[in-house]
Amino acid sequence: MKQVIAKAGGVTVEEVPLPTNGDDEVLVANAYSVVSTGTESVTIERTEPRSYLDVVRSPQLAGKALRYLRGSGVRSTVDAVKGSRSPQDFLGYSSAGIVIAVGRNITDINPGDRVACAGAGIANHAEVVSVPRNLVAKVPLPVGLDAAAFTTLGAIATHGIRRAGGQFGETLAIVGTGLIGLIGVQVAHAAGMKVVAIDKDPHRVELAKSLGADLAMVIEGPEQLKAFYSLTDGRGADGVVIFAADRGSDAVHLASRLARDKGKVVVVGMVGMEFARGILYERELDISMSRSYGPGRYDPMYEKMGIDYPFPYVRWTENRNMQSFLHLLETGQVTMSPLIGEIHPVAEAPRGYESLLSTEKRPISVLLKYDPEKYIAKSLTLSVPRLQVLKPRGVGGPVKVGLVGAGQFAKHFIIPNIERIPEFDLRTLVTSSPLNAKQTASKHGFEKCGTDFGDILRDGDVNLVIVATPHNLHAQMVVDALKAGKAVFTEKPLCLNEAELQEVAKAVDETKLPVYVGFNRRYSPLITRTRQLLAQSQGPYLINYRVNAGHIPPSHWLQDPRVGGGRIIGECGHFIDLFNFLIGSEVRSLKASSVPSGRGNVVSHDNFVASMEWEDGSVSSLTYTSLGSNLMSKERIEIFAGSKSIVIDDFRSADFLGYPEKRIRLNTQDKGHSEEFAQLARALSGKASSMISFEDAFKATKLSFMLDDIVRTDRAET
């Protein structure tokens, strides 16, 4: 399909794979989408290559680069600087079209429904988009899809006016009559307010007047304010909403002068925020920000998972604001016809951007037009065909890889390692974003790319599936890949709960195919040497493992038990596996104590000390905390055995005390990722390999569940 892309500081139209929809999403064939000059200009600028001077001039970037240099070395830092701006990015966040597929959890939208779509990175300028339920709203029959494509911008204007708290008969001043400001004029007029529209452009001032403004003006001095104060009986506006875009603070200074005593000023547009304290104090003005479309914006529970806010407590969510605007279009209280400047086919999108960015005769808006009919006809073929179970492949020959998931971890650790190993043949890459799929596949030489995991399962040539998706998808993808007759490597965690673990174990037992889990630390050269030295000593061992993990807010996806599993399940399996690997015994007891939640933004399961006793008499402790300084190393391991000690600091150096070998110091940090994939290639090629067994991965995963349960339920031991 065609999608408009910001690339290297410009705009291009590219062919990318079709998206697929999840259980909480609908698939929409766009009919129209609206180009937003301000927001999209920032996105385009972000794709311009960053020079080294940019880093030097920015203290924040320079400090980040220095920390990266210390941990990863010169070459990695240079690559990071080069890639610090995305070479390509999505454009668009307001569109309308026809539903062609519906997720299993959605019961109130059907294929064939006409809908408006919202969301940056979601309602893209693309022929087909996948949109979560709470970011789509049904379009009433009298409303054209060209007008409905403006719904996101209408919701922004509506929410800004709601933030001003205006009522019937009050006066609302609108500063800035660009596209959203002109929509705001109509919304405020429909709400029964007296509307004053102000802008620097006389043409747009006149347009605001024709759209319902009681007074529209270009304010150049005190004379123009006389008419304004006459309309407001000398008191000023009850509320002022700033829709202007202004690098300076002229707009907020003007808004402060227009507001009445104890009035409200709401900032919607991107403007300077240097207020004059004197007038704010004298009039005791309320200053507030308006956050995009309304309540629910930037909340993943609402936007991605479709969990709505209760109607009695949150009357106007972002979706209900979208519905409200569509109702105004249906009743004719708001019209978009005068605001549609140009319409271009999606293939000619760059022409539309050139018009918006020109300095002369700039249109108020530009619509991109699509042909949804060709996808409606194909909609029945977009569902995943029934999976054909293949016979298990034997080892030997090239390992043809199907990779699902292309996030930052896959790009930085998985793909660079597998592409340099001759045994791996990069066959198919699948990820949820069509643009990311194409961009990553092209950069790294995958033969095919797409957004449908079924493409990998149905590919008879793929004999290894690598899973690098969000954690909640791992278990089912592992099981599906095994049933398709393919070996599996999955990043940790293997799964998120006991039921999933048993399902995976059953699939492994039935198919007799290998499943490997990415517990990479056991492959670090420092750990390899440590285990060799420990084999020369008799246990028991005492091991202290300290992890200075850093703070992650409770709202982060990793903290969600249903998505990331929390940090114990999501990350601590690494450290438990390392205990298993070094000690080589069975756990006899597990205890844990955690810091209470609620004070100083503390999360209990991010701050605990776990103690494990082993059958051979060894004792290990894991101290995991998010409370430490980022100036401290992240991981430190201390091992005591037979009057000897080993200290490993952040996988950069190891001190061997009491051994003939005194120290190993690495040039860069090495947590074992490269060696892990080298051993994976050996294992799948039928060669001797130290690749982790499924039994070891199963044991570490089960122990992480036990530890998580202890910390979350505050039990002393199990």
C-alpha positions in Angstrom: 0.0 0.0 0.0 1.0 3.7 -0.3 2.1 5.6 2.8 3.4 9.2 3.1 6.7 9.3 4.9 8.9 12.0 6.3 12.4 11.2 5.1 15.7 13.0 5.4 13.9 16.4 6.0 11.4 15.9 3.1 8.3 14.1 2.1 7.9 11.0 0.0 5.3 8.4 -0.9 6.4 4.8 -0.5 5.0 1.3 -0.9 4.9 -0.5 2.5 3.2 -3.7 3.7 -0.4 -3.6 4.7 -1.0 -3.4 8.5 -2.9 -6.0 10.5 -5.3 -5.3 13.3 -5.1 -6.7 16.8 -8.0 -7.9 19.0 -8.7 -4.3 20.2 -8.2 -2.6 16.8 -10.1 -2.0 13.6 -8.6 -1.9 10.1 -9.7 1.1 8.1 -9.3 1.9 4.4 -8.8 5.6 4.4 -10.8 7.8 2.1 -9.3 11.1 3.2 -6.6 12.4 5.7 -5.8 16.0 6.7 -2.3 17.4 6.5 -1.4 19.4 9.7 1.2 22.0 9.0 2.5 22.6 12.5 2.8 19.1 13.9 4.0 17.5 10.7 6.6 20.2 10.1 8.2 19.2 13.4 8.1 15.5 12.4 9.7 16.3 9.0 12.4 18.3 10.7 13.1 15.5 13.1 14.1 13.2 10.2 16.9 15.6 9.1 20.3 14.0 9.8 21.9 15.2 13.0 25.4 16.5 12.8 28.1 16.2 15.5 27.8 20.0 16.0 24.2 19.5 17.2 25.5 17.2 20.0 28.3 19.5 21.0 26.0 22.5 21.2 23.4 20.7 23.4 24.6 20.1 27.0 21.9 17.4 27.4 22.9 15.6 24.2 26.6 15.9 25.0 26.1 14.4 28.5 24.1 11.5 27.1 26.7 10.9 24.4 29.5 10.9 27.0 27.7 8.3 29.1 27.1 6.2 26.1 30.8 6.5 25.1 31.9 5.2 28.5 29.6 2.2 28.3 29.7 1.2 24.6 32.8 2.6 23.0 33.6 5.0 20.2 32.1 3.1 17.3 28.8 2.4 18.9 28.6 6.1 20.0 29.3 7.3 16.5 26.5 5.1 15.2 24.1 6.3 17.9 24.8 9.9 17.0 24.2 9.2 13.3 20.9 7.5 14.2 19.7 9.8 16.9 17.2 11.2 14.5 14.9 8.8 12.8 15.7 8.6 9.1 12.0 8.0 8.4 8.8 8.7 10.3 5.0 8.5 10.0 3.0 11.6 9.0 -0.7 12.3 9.8 -3.0 11.9 12.7 -6.5 12.7 11.4 -8.3 10.6 8.8 -11.6 9.0 7.9 -12.5 5.9 5.9 -14.3 2.6 5.8 -13.8 -0.3 8.2 -12.6 -3.5 6.5 -11.7 -5.7 9.5 -12.6 -5.7 13.2 -10.7 -7.1 16.2 -12.2 -9.9 18.3 -12.8 -7.7 21.4 -14.8 -5.0 19.5 -18.5 -5.6 19.3 -19.9 -2.1 18.4 -18.2 -1.6 15.0 -18.6 -3.7 11.9 -16.9 -4.0 8.5 -18.4 -1.4 6.2 -18.9 1.2 8.9 -17.7 4.7 8.1 -15.4 6.0 10.8 -13.2 8.9 11.7 -9.7 8.0 13.1 -7.3 9.8 15.4 -3.8 9.5 16.7 -0.2 10.4 15.7 1.5 7.3 14.3 -2.0 5.6 14.0 -4.3 7.7 11.7 -1.5 8.1 9.2 -1.5 9.3 5.7 -1.7 5.7 4.4 -4.2 3.7 2.3 -4.9 1.4 5.3 -4.5 2.1 9.0 -4.9 0.0 12.1 -6.7 2.0 14.9 -7.5 1.1 18.5 -11.2 1.2 19.4 -11.2 4.4 21.5 -9.5 6.4 18.6 -12.3 5.7 16.1 -15.8 7.2 16.0 -18.6 6.3 13.7 -19.5 9.0 11.1 -23.2 9.9 10.8 -24.6 9.2 7.3 -25.2 12.9 6.3 -21.5 13.7 6.9 -19.1 13.3 4.1 -15.8 11.5 4.8 -13.9 14.5 3.5 -15.4 16.6 6.4 -15.1 13.7 8.9 -11.4 13.5 8.2 -11.1 16.8 10.3 -12.5 15.1 13.4 -9.2 14.9 15.3 -8.6 18.6 14.8 -12.2 19.2 15.7 -11.7 17.3 19.0 -8.6 19.4 19.7 -10.6 22.6 19.2 -13.5 21.3 21.2 -11.3 20.2 24.2 -9.6 23.6 24.2 -13.0 25.4 24.4 -14.2 23.0 27.1 -11.0 23.8 29.1 -12.1 27.5 29.1 -15.3 26.5 30.8 -17.4 28.9 28.8 -21.2 28.8 29.0 -24.1 30.1 26.9 -24.0 33.8 26.6 -20.4 34.3 27.8 -17.7 35.8 25.6 -14.9 33.7 24.3 -11.9 35.2 22.5 -10.0 33.0 20.1 -6.4 34.1 19.4 -5.2 32.6 16.1 -7.5 31.7 13.2 -5.6 29.0 11.5 -7.3 25.7 10.7 -8.0 24.6 14.3 -8.8 28.2 15.4 -11.5 28.5 12.6 -13.0 25.2 13.7 -12.9 26.6 17.3 -14.8 29.7 16.2 -17.7 27.5 14.9 -17.7 25.2 17.9 -17.9 28.1 20.3 -20.6 29.8 18.2 -22.6 26.5 18.2 -22.3 26.5 22.0 -24.1 29.8 22.2 -21.1 32.0 23.1 -20.2 35.4 21.8 -17.1 34.8 19.8 -14.2 37.2 19.2 -11.7 36.0 16.6 -8.2 37.6 16.4 -5.4 37.0 13.9 -2.7 38.8 12.0 -4.1 37.6 8.6 -7.0 39.9 7.4 -8.3 37.2 5.0 -8.6 34.6 7.9 -10.2 37.3 10.1 -12.9 37.8 7.4 -13.3 34.0 7.1 -13.8 33.8 10.9 -16.5 36.4 10.6 -18.3 34.4 8.0 -18.2 31.3 10.1 -19.9 32.8 13.1 -17.6 35.1 14.9 -19.5 38.1 16.4 -16.4 40.2 16.1 -13.3 39.4 14.0 -10.3 41.7 14.0 -6.6 42.3 13.3 -5.3 43.9 16.5 -2.5 46.3 15.7 -3.0 48.9 18.5 -5.4 50.4 21.1 -7.9 51.5 18.4 -8.8 47.9 17.5 -9.4 47.1 21.2 -12.3 49.6 21.4 -14.6 47.4 19.5 -13.7 44.4 21.6 -14.4 46.2 24.9 -17.6 47.6 23.5 -18.8 44.0 22.8 -17.9 42.9 26.3 -19.3 46.0 28.1 -15.7 47.0 29.0 -15.1 43.9 31.0 -13.1 41.7 28.6 -13.6 38.1 27.6 -14.7 35.4 30.1 -12.2 33.1 28.5 -9.4 33.3 25.9 -8.2 30.3 23.9 -4.9 30.5 22.2 -4.8 28.5 18.9 -2.0 30.5 17.5 1.5 29.1 16.7 4.1 31.7 17.8 7.7 31.1 18.8 7.5 34.3 20.9 5.1 35.2 23.7 3.0 37.9 21.9 0.0 35.7 21.8 -0.1 35.0 25.6 0.6 38.7 26.3 -2.4 39.6 24.1 -4.6 36.9 25.7 -3.8 38.3 29.2 -5.0 41.7 28.1 -8.2 40.4 26.6 -9.3 38.3 29.6 -11.7 39.9 32.2 -10.9 40.0 35.9 -10.7 36.4 37.2 -11.0 35.2 33.6 -9.4 32.1 32.0 -6.6 31.7 29.5 -6.2 28.3 27.8 -3.2 27.5 25.7 -3.7 25.1 22.8 -1.2 26.2 20.2 2.6 26.0 20.3 3.5 29.5 21.7 6.1 31.0 23.9 5.1 30.9 27.6 6.6 34.1 29.1 3.7 35.7 30.9 3.7 39.2 32.3 3.2 38.6 36.0 1.7 42.0 36.7 -1.4 41.7 34.6 -1.9 38.0 35.7 -1.7 39.1 39.3 -3.9 42.2 38.9 -6.7 40.3 37.2 -6.1 37.0 39.0 -6.2 35.0 35.8 -6.3 31.3 35.6 -3.8 29.9 33.0 -4.2 26.3 31.8 -3.0 24.0 29.1 -5.2 22.0 26.8 -3.8 18.5 26.1 -4.7 17.5 22.6 -8.0 15.7 22.1 -9.1 15.4 25.7 -9.1 13.0 28.7 -7.5 9.7 27.7 -4.8 11.2 25.5 -1.4 9.5 26.1 -3.0 6.9 28.5 -2.1 3.5 27.1 -4.9 1.8 29.0 -7.5 4.1 27.3 -5.9 4.5 23.9 -4.3 1.1 23.2 -6.3 -1.3 25.4 -9.7 0.3 24.9 -10.6 0.7 28.5 -13.0 3.6 28.6 -13.4 6.1 31.5 -16.8 5.9 33.3 -19.3 8.3 31.7 -20.6 9.8 35.0 -17.0 10.7 36.1 -15.4 11.7 32.8 -18.1 13.2 30.7 -15.9 14.3 27.8 -13.1 11.8 26.8 -11.2 12.2 23.6 -13.5 9.8 21.9 -16.6 11.5 23.1 -15.1 14.8 21.9 -14.8 13.2 18.5 -18.4 12.1 18.6 -19.5 15.6 19.7 -17.7 17.2 16.8 -19.2 14.7 14.3 -22.6 15.6 15.7 -21.9 19.3 15.0 -21.0 18.4 11.4 -24.2 16.3 11.1 -26.5 19.2 12.3 -24.7 21.7 10.1 -23.6 23.8 13.1 -20.0 23.3 11.9 -19.0 23.2 8.2 -15.7 22.2 6.7 -16.3 23.2 3.1 -14.8 26.7 3.4 -11.7 25.3 5.1 -10.8 22.7 2.5 -8.1 24.4 0.4 -6.7 21.7 -1.8 -7.3 18.0 -2.3 -4.4 15.8 -3.7 -4.3 12.1 -4.5 -2.0 10.3 -2.0 0.5 9.6 -4.8 0.9 13.4 -5.2 1.2 14.2 -1.5 4.5 16.1 -1.8 2.7 18.7 -3.8 0.3 19.3 -1.0 3.1 19.8 1.5 4.8 22.3 -0.9 1.6 24.3 -0.9 1.3 24.4 2.9 4.9 25.3 3.4 4.9 28.1 0.7 4.9 31.7 1.8 2.4 32.9 -0.8 -1.3 31.9 -1.2 -1.0 29.2 1.5 -4.2 27.1 1.6 -6.0 26.8 5.0 -5.8 23.0 4.7 -4.8 20.2 2.4 -6.6 16.9 2.1 -5.1 13.7 0.8 -7.5 11.4 -1.1 -7.4 7.6 -1.3 -9.4 4.9 -3.0 -10.8 2.7 -0.2 -12.9 0.6 -2.6 -9.9 -1.5 -3.8 -9.3 -2.6 -0.2 -13.0 -3.1 0.6 -13.1 -5.7 -2.2 -10.0 -7.4 -0.7 -11.1 -7.2 2.9 -12.1 -10.8 3.2 -8.5 -11.9 2.2 -6.9 -9.8 5.0 -7.8 -12.3 7.7 -5.1 -14.9 8.5 -5.7 -18.2 6.7 -5.7 -21.4 8.7 -2.2 -22.4 9.6 -0.7 -25.4 7.8 1.3 -27.4 10.3 4.7 -28.3 8.8 6.9 -31.3 9.5 9.8 -30.5 11.9 12.9 -29.6 10.0 16.2 -31.3 10.8 19.3 -29.5 11.7 22.0 -28.7 9.2 22.1 -26.3 6.3 21.4 -22.5 6.5 19.2 -21.3 9.4 16.5 -19.3 7.6 15.3 -16.7 10.1 11.8 -15.3 10.6 12.0 -12.3 13.0 8.8 -11.0 14.6 9.2 -7.6 16.3 11.6 -4.8 15.3 11.8 -2.5 18.3 14.9 -0.9 19.7 16.2 -4.1 21.3 15.9 -6.1 18.1 17.6 -3.3 16.1 20.5 -2.9 18.5 21.2 -6.4 19.8 19.4 -9.1 17.7 19.7 -8.1 14.1 23.3 -6.8 14.2 24.4 -10.0 15.7 22.6 -12.5 13.5 23.4 -10.6 10.3 27.2 -11.0 10.9 26.9 -14.8 11.4 27.2 -16.8 8.1 24.8 -19.6 9.2 21.9 -17.2 9.5 19.9 -16.4 6.4 17.6 -13.4 7.0 14.4 -14.5 5.4 11.3 -12.6 6.7 10.8 -9.7 9.1 7.4 -8.9 10.6 6.5 -6.1 12.9 3.3 -4.1 13.6 4.3 -0.9 11.7 4.4 -1.2 7.9 7.0 1.6 7.7 9.2 0.0 10.3 8.9 -3.3 8.6 10.0 -2.0 5.3 12.7 0.3 6.6 14.3 -2.3 8.9 14.1 -5.1 6.3 15.7 -2.9 3.6 18.5 -1.8 5.9 19.5 -5.3 7.0 18.8 -7.4 3.9 15.7 -9.4 4.9 14.2 -11.0 1.7 10.6 -10.2 2.7 8.8 -8.0 5.2 5.2 -7.6 6.5 2.9 -7.0 9.4 1.3 -10.5 9.6 3.0 -13.1 11.9 1.2 -15.7 9.8 3.5 -14.9 6.9 6.4 -16.4 8.9 4.4 -19.4 10.1 3.3 -20.2 6.6 6.7 -19.8 5.0 8.0 -23.3 4.5 11.6 -22.1 4.2 11.8 -20.5 7.6 13.2 -22.9 10.2 13.9 -20.5 13.0 11.5 -18.0 14.5 12.9 -15.2 16.6 10.4 -13.5 18.9 11.2 -10.0 20.0 7.7 -8.5 20.5 6.1 -7.1 23.7 6.2 -9.6 26.5 2.5 -10.5 26.5 2.8 -11.9 23.0 5.7 -14.3 23.6 4.0 -17.4 24.8 1.4 -17.7 22.1 3.9 -16.9 19.3 6.3 -19.6 20.7 3.5 -22.1 20.7 2.3 -21.2 17.2 5.8 -21.4 15.8 6.4 -24.8 17.3 3.1 -26.1 15.8 4.3 -24.7 12.5 7.3 -27.0 12.7 9.9 -24.3 13.5 12.6 -23.9 16.1 12.2 -20.8 18.4 14.4 -18.3 20.0 12.4 -15.8 22.2 13.7 -12.9 24.1 13.0 -13.0 27.8 10.6 -13.6 29.4 9.4 -16.8 27.9 5.9 -16.1 29.2 4.0 -14.1 31.8 2.3 -16.7 34.0 2.2 -20.3 35.1 -0.6 -21.3 32.7 1.4 -19.9 29.7 4.5 -21.7 30.9 2.7 -25.0 31.0 1.2 -24.5 27.6 4.7 -23.8 26.1 6.1 -26.8 27.9 3.4 -29.0 26.5 4.1 -27.7 22.9 7.8 -28.4 23.4 7.0 -32.0 24.6 4.7 -32.7 21.7 6.7 -31.2 18.8 10.2 -32.2 20.2 11.5 -28.9 18.7 14.0 -26.6 20.5 12.9 -23.4 22.3 15.7 -21.1 23.5 15.2 -18.1 25.8 17.4 -15.0 25.6 19.1 -15.2 29.0 22.3 -13.7 27.4 24.4 -13.0 30.5 25.5 -16.6 30.8 27.4 -16.1 27.5 29.4 -13.1 28.6 33.2 -13.8 28.4 33.5 -12.7 32.0 30.9 -15.2 33.1 32.4 -18.0 31.0 35.8 -17.5 32.6 34.2 -17.2 36.1 32.4 -20.6 35.6 35.7 -22.2 34.6 37.4 -21.0 37.7 34.5 -22.0 40.0 34.8 -25.5 38.6 38.2 -25.6 40.1 36.8 -24.9 43.6 34.4 -26.9 45.6 31.2 -25.3 46.7 29.2 -24.1 48.4 29.2 -20.6 47.0 28.0 -17.3 48.4 26.9 -14.9 45.6 25.7 -11.3 46.0 24.2 -9.7 42.9 23.3 -6.0 43.0 21.3 -4.5 40.2 21.0 -0.7 40.2 18.1 -0.9 37.7 17.0 2.8 37.4 13.5 4.2 37.8 10.7 3.3 35.4 7.4 5.0 36.1 4.4 2.9 37.1 2.7 3.9 33.8 5.4 2.3 31.7 4.3 -0.8 29.7 6.9 -3.0 31.4 5.2 -2.3 34.8 1.8 -3.5 33.5 1.4 -7.2 34.6 -0.7 -7.9 31.5 1.7 -6.5 29.0 5.3 -6.3 30.4 4.7 -8.6 33.4 6.5 -6.2 35.8 10.2 -5.9 36.3 10.7 -9.1 38.2 9.2 -11.3 35.4 10.3 -9.0 32.7 13.9 -8.7 33.7 14.9 -10.6 36.8 14.9 -14.0 35.0 18.3 -12.9 33.7 19.8 -12.8 37.2 18.0 -16.0 38.4 19.3 -17.9 35.4 22.8 -16.7 36.1 22.6 -18.1 39.7 21.4 -21.4 38.2 24.2 -21.4 35.7 27.0 -20.6 38.2 25.8 -22.7 41.1 24.5 -25.7 39.2 22.2 -26.9 42.0 18.5 -26.8 42.9 16.8 -24.1 44.9 15.7 -25.2 48.3 14.1 -22.0 49.6 13.3 -18.5 48.3 12.7 -15.4 50.5 12.3 -11.8 49.8 11.8 -8.4 51.5 10.7 -5.3 49.6 10.6 -1.5 50.3 7.0 -0.5 50.9 5.2 1.3 47.9 3.7 4.7 48.1 6.6 6.8 49.5 8.8 8.8 47.1 7.3 7.1 44.0 8.6 3.8 45.3 7.3 0.6 43.6 7.8 -2.4 45.9 8.5 -4.9 43.1 11.2 -2.6 41.8 13.0 -2.5 45.2 13.6 -5.8 47.0 16.3 -8.2 48.3 15.8 -11.8 47.5 17.7 -14.6 49.2 17.9 -18.1 47.8 19.2 -21.3 49.5 20.4 -24.1 47.3 20.6 -27.9 47.8 24.4 -27.9 47.8 24.5 -25.4 50.6 25.1 -22.3 48.5 23.4 -19.0 49.3 22.7 -16.2 46.8 21.1 -12.8 47.2 19.7 -10.5 44.6 19.4 -6.8 45.5 17.3 -5.1 42.9 16.5 -1.4 43.2 15.2 1.6 41.2 16.3 4.0 44.0 20.0 4.4 43.1 22.0 7.0 41.2 22.5 6.6 37.5 26.2 7.5 38.1 26.6 4.1 39.8 27.2 1.0 37.6 24.1 -1.0 36.9 25.3 -4.5 37.9 27.9 -5.9 40.3 28.4 -9.5 41.2 30.5 -10.8 44.1 31.2 -14.5 44.4 32.9 -16.1 47.4 34.1 -19.7 47.5 37.1 -21.7 48.9 39.0 -18.6 50.3 38.7 -17.0 46.9 36.6 -14.2 45.5 35.5 -12.9 42.1 34.1 -9.5 41.5 32.4 -8.6 38.2 31.6 -5.0 37.6 28.9 -4.1 35.0 30.2 -6.8 32.6 33.2 -4.6 31.8 35.8 -6.0 34.2 36.3 -9.0 36.5 38.8 -9.3 39.4 39.9 -12.8 40.5 41.2 -12.7 44.0 43.1 -15.7 45.2 43.5 -17.0 41.6 46.7 -16.9 39.5 44.7 -14.8 37.0 44.1 -11.4 38.5 41.9 -9.4 36.2 40.1 -9.2 32.9 39.2 -5.8 31.6 37.1 -5.5 28.4 37.3 -2.6 26.0 33.5 -2.3 26.0 30.6 -3.8 28.1 29.8 -7.4 27.0 26.6 -9.0 28.3 27.0 -12.0 26.0 24.6 -11.1 23.1 27.1 -11.8 20.4 28.2 -15.1 21.8 24.6 -16.1 22.5 23.7 -16.0 18.8 27.0 -17.7 17.8 26.0 -20.6 20.0 22.5 -20.5 18.7 23.8 -20.9 15.1 26.0 -23.8 16.2 23.1 -25.5 18.0 20.8 -25.3 14.9 23.6 -26.4 12.6 24.1 -29.6 14.5 27.4 -28.6 16.1 28.5 -28.7 19.8 27.0 -25.7 21.6 26.6 -24.3 25.0 23.1 -23.0 24.2 20.7 -22.8 27.1 18.4 -25.8 27.5 14.7 -25.5 27.7 14.8 -27.1 31.1 17.1 -24.3 32.4 14.9 -21.6 30.8 11.8 -23.2 32.3 13.4 -23.3 35.8 14.5 -19.6 35.7 11.1 -18.6 34.5 9.3 -20.5 37.2 11.5 -19.1 39.9 10.8 -15.5 38.6 7.1 -16.2 39.0 7.6 -17.4 42.5 9.7 -14.3 43.4 7.1 -12.0 41.8 4.4 -13.7 43.8 6.3 -13.3 47.1 7.1 -9.6 46.6 3.6 -8.7 45.4 1.7 -10.6 48.1 4.3 -9.7 50.8 4.8 -13.3 51.9 8.0 -14.2 53.7 9.0 -17.3 51.9 7.9 -20.2 49.8 
